[in-house]
């Protein structure tokens, strides 16, 4: 989950290991996680035989529960064609008449799925944060002609916006698509103080050689947002200073305005840059796993409530600086073995209950979440049931179950009537609902429910909260185990908390599936309107 490490202070969990005997459901959940997070699964990276074994395991669990196959050709598997790209040597970025830029400290270049030898040359136009949003009266391209030009923009989006809208507008996909719509031929992102605190340029350098990934459409073309204006590089603060100081843009004025949160100077820079980055690409298949529980109401059974959980993790570390003999397997027990196990147990409860919900349920175990929500985006754009028939998504991603949680954070629920179902299910068990304690982390756009949101589907993803021992437990996990080999079966689990997590997600899905009216977006909700969701307009 969550693509990049989070900045949290180190803290001890204060959590106690569970000592009571496990219930059958708790034991089953533990067994699922133990299988998925075993060393011989090697971190379940898409494109590996280990991931395929994990997918086969989930399919077997769906079959045993009595779910109907919901994948391709009568199977439980939905084939997802993927393409990966890694750099083939260092990239190059030069600026005519400017000081030499140093790779790794002043700039990094970007790989391309569509152009193995990506080259761009053109004049740079500085467009502030590169945001256009009619709903909030923002247009950083106003009065600028960027056709055939390379646009440079600052990391982020206006601080005055709500965090979820800000995160959406700040995403690379949104900004590249905006640049392409204005006729740009490439984009450069510029480091800010905010970015340097969260994702230092040295961190970006450390993951430079990591594989990027996207899905391939039925037309054989890699799916890339804003393909006409690809990312050609990132500039550090020092790189931007070299590139813009003395240009037609008053760079000190830009930095002063950016720090103050006031409009920055924008416009043509008079600087021409040339970039090149070779990439090595590889195509391969992975799979989403899909099972269906048909609904009981003839008038509603053609509508589906989805439950999603990502199955993949980040595989085996290849960092050459690791000590000899170090553990290199990123097992992914909490992320997201636990979420997958919880989804399986929810499915089993529904299948075993003779009282079937009115609407149908579709359970989706998705691939390549860690590579950018790829598998869920593919499913949301290419569902195995009729388009428009999925009316809600309940996403199960990395609940931190090392402690007896007292509250939960319902990411995304407040945009729709899904919030009412969440409140009822949590309240039934005395679990409070808390606001997101770290809205700056923008979890709304960093887990698989966001793929359903972009398909116009009201969605929620539940996180365990910070009340009681929660804050310390979450901090400990994120600092010491998240995306590290320590996320394995040797850490503390509270399986009774897992049972409560399963029950709450089960009841949310049941509530949504049995309601007389399908879930609807809140009237004039930003995302509901943007993605033409039911009830928003």
N, C-alpha and C positions, 0 to 999 in steps of 0.2 A: 504494500500500500504506500501511497504518498510519495512516490517518485524521488524526493530529496529528503535528507535527514532534517529533523526539526531541531530548533534551538531551544533546548530546555536545560535548566540547571540540574546538576547532579544531585541526587537525593536518594536516601534509602527508602525502600518501599514501606516498611512498617507492617507488611502483610504477613499473616500466619499461614503456614501450609495447612491444607485440609487434613484432618485426622479421622473424621468419621468414615465408616465404610461407604463405598460408592454405591449409589443406586444403579439399577440396570442401565438406565438412560445415561447416567454419568460415566459408567464404565464403557458404554458403547462410544460415547463422545471421545473419551480418552483413547480408545483403540483406534478410532479414525485418525486422530492427530498423530499417534505413535507411528502408524503406517506411513502417512504422508510426509512426516518430518524425519523419518529414519535416514541415517547416513547414506544408505544405498540408494536413496532417491535423489541425492546430490543436488538438492535445492530446486528441483522441478522447473528448470528453465525451459521455456518453449523451444521446440525444435530438437529436443533430446529424447532418447528412449525412456528416460526416467519420467519426464512429463507425460509421455504417452501411457506409461504404466499407471500414473496417478489418474489420468482420464479414464482408463479402463476400470480402475477401482471405483470411481464415482459412478460410472455407468452400471457396474455390477450392483452397487448399493441401491441405485434407482430401480433397477430390475427386481431386486429382492423385495423392495418396498411395494412393488406393484404399480409403479408409475409407467405410463405408456411412453414408448420412444418418441422424442420430439425433435430429433435431428434430421439428417439427410437420409433419404432412401430407406425409411423405416428403421433407422438405427437411433442410438442415443447420441451420436456424434455429429456435430455440425462442422464440416471441414472449413478451416480458415487458412487461406493462402497468405503467407507472410513474406516480407522481404526485410533483410537486415542490411545495414551499411556501417562500415568501419573505415577510418581514415587509412589511406595508403600513403604513408609518409606525412611530413609536415606540410601544412598549407602555407600559402604566401599571400600577403597583403601589402601593397605599396601605395604610396600617395605621392603624386607628382609634385616636386618642389617642397616637400615636407621632410622633417627629420625621419630617419629610418625607424621603422617600427619593429620591435623584437617579438618574435613568436613566443607565446607562453607567458609573457609578462605584460606586453602591450595589446596583444590581440590573439584570438583563436579563430580558426576558420571552421566551416561546417560541412559535413558530408551531405550527399544528395542521393535519394533513392532513384531519381529520374535521370540524373546526369553524372555518370561515373567520373567524368572529368569536368567538374563544375568551374566555369570561368565567367567572370563578369567584369566589365569596365565601364565607368561612367561617372558623371558628376554627382556629388553628394548633396542632397537637400536635407536639412535638419528639420524634423517635424515634431519637435517637442517629445511628448510621450506617444505620438502616433495613434491617438485614440479618436474615433468618430462614434458618437452615440447621440442620435437625435432625441431619444427619450430624456436625456439629461442636458441637452443643449451644448454638447461638446463636439468640436470639429477642429482637430489639430491640423487638418489639411486645408482649411479655409484660406483662399487666396493664393495657394501654392500650386504650381504646375510640376508634378513629379513624373510625368509621362516619359518613359525611357531613362529615368534617373534611378540612382540608388538612394534610398531613404535611410537616414540614421535616426534612431529614436532612443529615448531614455527608458530604462527598465521601469515597469510599474504603470499605474493609472492614477487619476486624481484621488487624493486622500479624502476628499469630501464625500465620495460615494460610499454606499454601504459595502461592507467587505466582500460579499459574494458577487455583487455586480462589478466591483473593482477587480476582483480576481479573474472574472470572465474576460473583461476588457484588457487586462494585462497579459493574458495568455499569448504565447507565441502564435498559436493557430489563428486567434482573432486578429492579432496585429498584422500578420502576413497576409491574411485574406483582405484586410482593409487596404494594405499597401498595393496589393495586386489590383483591387477594384479601382484604385486611383491611377493605375498605369505604371507603377514602379517595376523595375526589373530585378530588384534585390533589396535586402534589408540588412542593416547593421544595428545590433543592440549595444547600448552604452551602459556601462556600470554606473550605479549611483551609490550614495552612502547606504541607503536602505538595502540594496542588493549585497553590498560588500559585507554587511553585518550578518545577513542571512545565508548567502551563498558566496563566500569570498572567491575572487578570481582564481586563487590557487586551487580551490575545490573544483572549479570548472576545468582547470587544467588536469586535475587528477582523474577526471572521468572522460577526458577528451577522446581516448581510444576505446571507450565503451561502445558497444553495439547499440545503434538506434534501430527502431523497428516501426513498420506500419503494415497495414493490410493491403492486399491486392484485389482489385475488383474483378468482376466476371469478365471485364473487357481486357484483363491482363495488365492494367495500369495501376501503379502504386498510388494509393490515396494520400494526397498531400494537400493540406489547407494552404491556399494562396500559392499554388505551384508556380505561377508566373513571376512571383516575387520571392524567391527562396531566401532563407537565411544564409548569408555568405560569411558572417563572422560576428564576433563579439569584441568590443573594445573595452579595455580596463580604463580606470580613471586616468592613468598615465598615458595610455594610448590615445584617449580622446583629447587630452591636453596637447599632445604632439600634433594630432590631426587638425584641430580646430584653432589653436592659438595663432593669431595673426590672419585668420581667414575672414570672410565676410560676416561671420557670426561672432559676436562678442562673447567668447566662451566664459570668461569670469562672470559676466552678467547672467549667463545661463545657470551657472552653478549657484550664484547668489539667489536667483529667483526660485530655482528648484528647491533649495534649502528652506526658503521662506514659504513655499507652497503657492507662489504667485505665478502668473503666466510667464513662460520663458520666451526669449527671442527665437523666432523661427525663420527659415528661408534658405535660399541657395547659399552654399558655402564658397563657391569658387574653387573647391578642391576636387580633384579627380582621383579616384582610386581604381586599382586593378587587383583582382583576387583570383586565386586558383586553389582548388582542393580536389585531389584525386580520391576516389572511394572504391572499396571492394564491396560488392553486393552479393548477397546469397538469397535464393528463394527456397522456401520449404513450407511444409504444411504443419499446422497444429490443429487443435480441435476445441471447440466449446462442447460441453456435455449438457444435453437438454432432456428433461423428463416432464411429462404432463399428467396432471390429475384432472380428468374431465369434471366439469361442473354438473350439478343436479337439476338446475332450472332451465328448461328448454328456451326460455326467453333471454337468459343471460349467459348460457354456457359458451357462447361464441366470444365472450369477453374474457380476458386473462389478467390475473394478478401475477406479476413476476416476482420471484425471489432469486436474487443473484449473489454470487460469491466468487471471488477469483481463486483459481486453483494454482496458478504459477507462483514462483518465487524467483530469486535472483541468481540461483545456481552456485557455482564454485568460484571463489575469489582467485584471481590470477595476478594480484599485485606482487611484483617481484621484490618489493621491499619487506614483505612479511618474513618473520624469523623462520629459519629452517625448522620443520616439524610442526609449525603452527596449524591449528584447525582452520581449514579453508572452506568447509562446507557450510553454506548459509541455509540451514534446515527449514526455516520458515514455519515454525510450529504455531506461534501466535499469528503470524502474518503469512498466509492466511489459512493455515491448517485448521485453526479453531473456527474461523468463519465457515469454512467448507464443511467441517464436522457438524456445526450447528445447523446448516442448511439441510444436510442429510437427515438429521434427527427431526427437524420440522417436517420434512417430507414423509418420514415414517409415521409421525403422529397423524398427519392428515390421511395417509393411506390406510391406517389401521382403524380409523373412526368410521363407523357405518354411516354417520350423518355427513354426507359430502357437502361442501360449500356450494352455493348457488352458481357463482362464476367458476370458471376453470382456473387452475393454478399452473404456472409454468416455472420450473426450476432450472436455472441456468448457471452452470459452473464454467467460468470464462477463462480464457487464456490471455497471456500477454498484458495483464493489468500493469505489471511493473515496468513495462516498456511504453506506457502512456495510454492506458485504458483501451488497448487495441481490440482485444477480443469482445469486450462489451460494446464498443462502438460498431464493430462488424455486425454483432447480433442485433443491435438496436436499428441499424440501417438495413439489415437483411434478415428480419425475423423469420423463424420457421413456422409462424402462424400468420394469418393475413395482416398486412400492415394496417395500423390503426386499431387493432383489436386488443393490444396490451394497454390496460387502463391505469396501472400503477406498478411501481417497482419498490420492493423492500430489499435493501442491499445489506449483506452481512460481511463486514470487512474489518478484520483485526480488532475485535473487542479484546481489551487487555484484561484477562481473567485470572490475574494473580491475587485478587483480593475480592472481598464481598462488597460489591459496589452498592452504593446507596442512591445514586442518581445516574441519569443518562443524558446525553446530548443528542438531540434528534436533528441531524444535519439535513437540511433541505425541506423538512416537513412543514415549516411555517409558510411556505409558498402555496399550500393547497389544503384541501380538506383532509388530507392524510394526517395532518397534525392532530385532528380530533381522535382518530383511531389510535394513534400513538399514545395520547394522553390517557385514553381509557385502558389500554393494555398495561401501561406502566403503573397507573394509579391502582389497578386491581391488585398489584403486588407491593404497594407501598413504596414504589420507586419514584423519586422526584424527577422532573425534567428541568434541566439547567440550560442557560444560554451557553453558547460556545465560549469556553474560557480563553481561547486564543484565536479570535477571528482573523488575525493577521496571517495565520497559517493557511487559510482559504481551503479547508478540507472539502468544501462544497464542490470544487472543480477538480479534486484530486482522487476521487474514488469512482467506482463504476456506475453509481446511480446518476452521475453527471451525463453519461452517454445516453441514458434514458431521458433525462431532462431535455437534451438536445433533440430528441425525437418527439418532444412535446408531452412526455409522460410524467405525471406527478410522482415524486420519488422521495425516499428517505433512506438514510444510512445511520444506524445507531452506534454511538461511541459510549463506552463506559465513562462515568463522570469523575469529577475531582473531589467530591464530598468525602469526609472522613479520611481514610488512608489513600483515597484515589489519586490525589495530586502527586504524592510521593511515589506511588506505584507506577503511574504513567511516566513520570520523569525518569525513574530508574530503568524502565524498559527502553525508552527512547534513547537514553544515553548509553546503555550497556548492551542492548540486545537487538534493537531495531536494525535490520539489514546487516546483521553481524552473525557469526557462528553461534553466539550465545543464545539465539532464539531457537532453542532446541528443547528436548524433553527433560533436561536437567534443571530448568528453571521452575519456579513455584507456579502451580496451577491451583485454582479453586474451582473444582468441577461442579460444586453446588451452585456457584455463581454462573457457570456455564448452563446449568439446567434452567435457571431463571432467565438467562439471555434467550435460550431456545423458546421458552414459554411466551415471552413478550413478543418476539418476532412471529411466532405462530398466531398469537391472538390478533396482532395487527393485520396479518394477511387474511385471517378469518373474518375480521370486521369488514375489511375492504371487499372481500369476496361475497359477503352476505348482504351488504347494504342495498337498499332499493335503488339508489342512484349511484352511478359510477363516480369515482373521485374526480373532483374538479379543481382547477387552479383558482386561486383567489382572483376576484374581479380586478382587472388591470394590473395583475402581477407582472413584474418586469420580464421574467423568464417565460411565463405563460403566454404573454403577448408576443415576445420575440420568436417563440417556437410554435405559435399557433395552437396552443394547448386548449383543451376542452374547458369552457367556462370563463376563460380569461378576458375575452372581449365582450 
